[in-house]
Structures are given as structure tokens and as C-alpha cells.
């Protein structure tokens, strides 16, 4: 009888933990989902607001900029003021922005509402991860991995979902479709998240100079890369590099820095993983945003067909994930990552066979290779990171991991603005393919220098 009660108690705890993970997962998917859903609507928004691709790319860049700043900022806030409060605040901001964005009277308003959406959704990952770390004591790494995989998969499915919504409605549906996820996450979090303990956190505890310097540095790099479409700007490069060095020196001297550069300097393997993750996201998001606009502008596909073709990336990412998971369990992260980065090179070079009026089947098959590569790289990068940090370092490592993701996405939008800014042609697509192939080679080199599968023990 006692054994049955113990088993029932464990089962109840397991169900509660799974529902808590679901609450966090439904919230954290909002940011990656909204980063990629908009990709299929870019051509429609160009028509609606009479913009060039370079103009409309600000809708992507500012979202990533706000996310890159908001992710560590909201992470600090959740530590200071409470994880449940910050998580709920994030959901409310996403609700507000998703309600108002469809009513935007102009493109500037739409950018403003997207920034609010980015800040709100950025609150969900760090506060949600912190909640899981505090509430789930067994199989914690597995729970954190589920959230990370959930986020990556939702990013891959974004264009396909966006294509369907655009086919049956118009671009406002891309914002309105957030509400089921928001409602489910809000109800579960409200019921399952424990109330925040009383904290002595104050706004003055934030490293506000560090926040301002980090924001200015990211913004200057964004301006530099976006300006490449009109030519090389030496002064912007000098200012960006100078701001980066200043940020590094300043944060190194702080006892409670906004960006923990001391952690990065101490953990060189982790730093190189972040560098590789930046390269991975430049390649992935260049394809995720570049291909839909190319298919609609050059191949004359409607949004629904575009979404179905882009399903190749999402579908194969999901299909290979369980296989990659078992491979990692047997051999560690390095072999799957080696295969994944090699497939980035192969898939990028295969894009060179795409010509004007290419068969949708040909394009689909090429993107399948890149989808398989995405599945290998997403899970491989996450497990490689957790192999190199202790459990006590999981929080800071996860936050910086997401920041590096947004830096990569910012650079991808800058690359696309430089290549597709004035016009989109097959020649421009091939230029993007060559850039992604070079990035893939760099990723492969970084993978080959990774240590073996020796896990770091908690200290």
C-alpha cells in the first residue's frame, strides 16, 4: 500500500512538472515563432507600406535588436523582482503588442509594436528557465533541453505557419495567432508557478551603464552591417569595434555585470560555442528569411505554396531530432555536429543549382538537406554547451546562449539587406549561398576543435 502511494505521489509530481514545462514551453516559443512567421509576409508588407526589402528588413532587425537587449535584461529582472512576475509581465506585453500591431496606421507603428512584442517575449525564456531550475530538481538538464528544442523547432515551423495564415487571411493574422499560446501559457503559469518570495531587489541594482553600453554596441554593429548595402563605412566599423572593447573592459571591472565577460574569458570552450552558434544562426536565418521572399518575388509562388516548400526545413528538423538525440547519447555532441556543419556546406552549395523558374520539387529537396542540418546543429549546439558548463552555471550559460542567437539573427538580417536590399534575383540568392557555405566551413572548423564528450561535473 505504501509503495502504491509512493508511486502515485511520484506520478502526480511528474504530471505537475510536465505541465510546468508545458507552460514555459508555450511561452518561450513565442519569440522564435514570431521571428520567422513574419518572413513569408515580408513581400506582402512591402506592397502594403510601399517599401524596399532594405526598408522592410528593419522589421526583422529591430525585433532582433530588442530581443538581444531584452533577453539578458529580463533575466536580471527575474532574479531581482521574481520569475513569476516577469513571466506574467512578458505575456501581457506580447498580448498588448499582438492586439495593436494589426491596427498599425503606418510602418513605423508596426516596428514599435514589434519591439514591444520582442521585449515581452524576451522575458519568457530567462524567467521560465529560472523557474524550471528552481522547481525541477531531477532530470533538470533534460527539462532545459526540451525547452531549447521546443524553441528551435517553433522557429523552423514559423514560415510554414505564416504562409498558411497569409493564404487564408492577411498579415494581421500572424499577430493574432499568438493568443491561443498566450492564453494556455498564462493559465498554466498562474496555477502552477509558485508565488515569488519577497526580494530586496531594486531597479538601482541593475548595471544600467552596462545595459546602455551593450545596447549602443549592438546598435552600432547593426548600423554598420546594414550600411554595407550602400558601401563600406570605415567610421562605423571603428566606432563599433571601439564600443565593443569599451563594453568588454567596463563589464570586466563590474562585480555584478550586465554581460558576464569574466565567465566568457574563463570558459574559452563555451565562448567558442557561442561564436559557432552565432555563425549557425547567420546561415540559418539568412535562409529562413531570404528564401521565402525569393520564392514569392522570383519564382512567383503564392504564400501558401511558399509555406509548404519551407516546411521542408521544419519537417526534416523535427524528424531527425530524435535520431540525433540517440546519437548524442551514444557518442556525444561532436560527431552529430560534424555531420550537421558539413551538411550546411553541402546544402548551401546545392542552392547554386536553383535557377529562374526552378521546379518546386528541386527547391524542396535542396531545403531538405538544410533542414536536416538544422536538426543536427540545434540539438548538437545545446548539448555541447551543457557538456562544457557545470549545473551551477546553467543559468548564465543559457542566457548568453540566447544572446548569441540574437546576435546571429541580427547579422543575418544585415546580410540580407546587403544582398537583397535593392532587388531580389537568382544571382543574389547564389551570392547568399556562397556566404552560407563559407559560414558552414567556419562552423565545421570550430566543431573539429571541440573537446570530446567529457562532461563537466558540478562543483
Secondary structure, 3 states (H helix, E strand, C coil): CHHHHHHHHHHHHHHHHHHHHHHHHHHHHHHHHHHHHHHHHHHHHHHHHCCCHHHHHHHHHHHHHHHHHHHHHHHHHHHHHCHHHHHHHHHHHHHHHHHHHCCCCCHHHHHHHHHHHHHHHHHHHHHHHHHHHHHCCCCHHHHHHHHHHHHHHHHHHHHHHHHHHHHHCCCCHHHHCCHHHHHHHHHHHHHHCCCCCCCCCCHHHCCHHHHHHHHHHHHHHHHHHHHHHHCCCHHHHHHHHHHHHHHHHHHHCCCCCCCCHHHHHHCHHHHHHHHHHHHHHHHHHHHHHHHHHHHHHCCCCCHHHHHHHHHHHHHHHHHHHHHHHHHHHHHCHHHHHHHHHHHHHHHHHHHHHCCCCCCHHHHHHHHHHHHHHHHHHHHHHHHHHHHCCCHHHHHHHHHHHHHHHHHHHHHHHHHHHHHHCCCCCHHHHHHHHHHHHHHHHHHHHHHHCCCCCCCCCCC
